Each structure stands twice: as C-alpha cells, then as structure tokens.
Amino acid sequence: MAAKLSGSGGGGKYQVEQNSEINVTPFVDVMLVLLIIFMVAAPLASVSIEVKLPTAVAKPRKNPPTPVYISIQPGGNFFIGDNPTDLASIGEDLRKQIPVRSQSTARIFIRGDKGVRYGDFMQLMNVLQDNGFYSVALIGEDNSPPGSATRKGG
C-alpha cells in the first residue's frame, strides 16, 4: 500500500493520504514469463519416440506352495493349521510341515484374535525369524460390502 505526503498549511504537519491503486504491471510480467517457460518446457517433457513394448505374461506355477496358517488365541494358545503347538516347538513343527526345498520361501499367514496380547504376537514373530521364516503375512477379516472393488473375486 502506498501513501502520499502532501504539504498543508498547519505548521509543518503532513497529512497522509492513502493510495488504493495496485500496480499490476510486475504481476503481469511475472505471469507472462512463467507462461513462456511452461510453453517451451511442455513439449520437451513429452516422449516422442515410439517403442512397441512386448507383452509380459507370467506363466502360473504348476504347484503353488500350500499356505501355512498359524492361529493365536487370546489365552496364548498357538495352532499350526488345526494342530496345537507352543512357542518352544513351533519352528520344529513348521519344518515338519513345510518341505525342505521351500522352507526359505514358505509363506506363513498369521491369524490373531482381537484379544491377543501384543507381546504374544511379537514372541511368535521373533520365534519365526529365529527359525528362518521371514515371509509372514497377517490375516484380517474382510468387512467390505459384496461386489466392492476391494473384495477378491468380486
């Protein structure tokens, strides 16, 4: 905002008048420079070389590994599938169930009740890592409505 000083006859005091006009010339100059920059840069950003990409079709595996489910109940009870186990023997029980050649790539799914203590879950995760099972996934209940995009098979 600008102010205009003008002399008045009152003993050397100045009266301040406000100038409410905005000078838009610098604003227009900056906008025109930006417009020119974008007009020059936009064609350079597009790819003009045509490339026909090959289609990638992954062949399905003949024998996908059977998933292994570990269930945790609120009281600290552990199950591999339907078989009860405990933390001390869970690594050995998993090795008996999973073939030796696929133990390093075996996918383990953990199903935990809402009432499971966090400490019980972390103990299970530590035991699995100590026994060389690193590919672990958590299972939750799907509450999405039927036919929604997030539901599998819908």
QUIJO-V137507 format. One record per backbone hydrogen bond with DSSP energy under -0.5 kcal/mol. NH is the residue of the N-H (numbers start at 0). CO is the residue of the C=O. E is the energy in kcal/mol with one decimal. If there is no record, write none. Layout:
BEGIN
nh=NH co=CO e=E
nh=NH co=CO e=E
END
This chain:
BEGIN
nh=1 co=18 e=-1.0
nh=3 co=16 e=-2.7
nh=4 co=2 e=-0.5
nh=5 co=3 e=-0.5
nh=5 co=14 e=-1.2
nh=7 co=12 e=-0.7
nh=10 co=8 e=-1.1
nh=11 co=7 e=-0.5
nh=12 co=9 e=-0.9
nh=14 co=5 e=-1.4
nh=16 co=3 e=-2.0
nh=16 co=14 e=-0.6
nh=18 co=1 e=-2.3
nh=19 co=17 e=-0.6
nh=23 co=21 e=-0.9
nh=27 co=23 e=-2.5
nh=28 co=24 e=-2.3
nh=29 co=25 e=-2.3
nh=30 co=26 e=-2.2
nh=31 co=27 e=-2.3
nh=32 co=28 e=-2.1
nh=33 co=29 e=-2.3
nh=34 co=30 e=-2.2
nh=35 co=31 e=-2.3
nh=36 co=32 e=-2.3
nh=37 co=33 e=-2.4
nh=38 co=34 e=-2.3
nh=39 co=35 e=-2.0
nh=40 co=36 e=-2.5
nh=41 co=37 e=-2.1
nh=42 co=38 e=-0.6
nh=43 co=39 e=-0.6
nh=44 co=40 e=-1.2
nh=44 co=41 e=-0.6
nh=45 co=41 e=-0.7
nh=47 co=45 e=-0.6
nh=49 co=47 e=-0.6
nh=52 co=50 e=-0.9
nh=56 co=54 e=-0.7
nh=57 co=55 e=-0.5
nh=67 co=106 e=-1.6
nh=68 co=66 e=-0.5
nh=69 co=108 e=-3.1
nh=70 co=78 e=-2.6
nh=71 co=110 e=-2.5
nh=72 co=76 e=-2.4
nh=75 co=72 e=-2.2
nh=77 co=84 e=-1.0
nh=78 co=70 e=-2.0
nh=79 co=82 e=-2.8
nh=80 co=68 e=-3.0
nh=80 co=78 e=-0.7
nh=81 co=79 e=-0.6
nh=82 co=79 e=-2.1
nh=84 co=77 e=-2.7
nh=88 co=85 e=-0.6
nh=89 co=85 e=-0.8
nh=92 co=88 e=-2.4
nh=93 co=89 e=-2.1
nh=94 co=90 e=-1.9
nh=95 co=91 e=-1.7
nh=96 co=92 e=-1.3
nh=97 co=93 e=-2.5
nh=101 co=98 e=-1.1
nh=102 co=99 e=-1.2
nh=105 co=101 e=-0.6
nh=107 co=105 e=-0.6
nh=107 co=134 e=-2.5
nh=108 co=67 e=-3.3
nh=109 co=136 e=-3.0
nh=110 co=69 e=-3.3
nh=110 co=108 e=-0.5
nh=111 co=109 e=-0.6
nh=111 co=138 e=-0.5
nh=112 co=71 e=-1.8
nh=115 co=112 e=-1.6
nh=120 co=116 e=-1.7
nh=121 co=117 e=-2.5
nh=122 co=118 e=-2.2
nh=123 co=119 e=-2.0
nh=124 co=120 e=-2.3
nh=125 co=121 e=-2.5
nh=126 co=122 e=-2.4
nh=127 co=123 e=-2.5
nh=128 co=124 e=-2.3
nh=129 co=125 e=-2.5
nh=130 co=126 e=-1.4
nh=131 co=128 e=-1.5
nh=132 co=127 e=-2.8
nh=133 co=131 e=-0.8
nh=135 co=133 e=-1.3
nh=136 co=107 e=-2.8
nh=138 co=109 e=-2.4
nh=142 co=140 e=-0.8
nh=147 co=144 e=-1.7
nh=150 co=147 e=-0.9
nh=153 co=150 e=-1.3
END
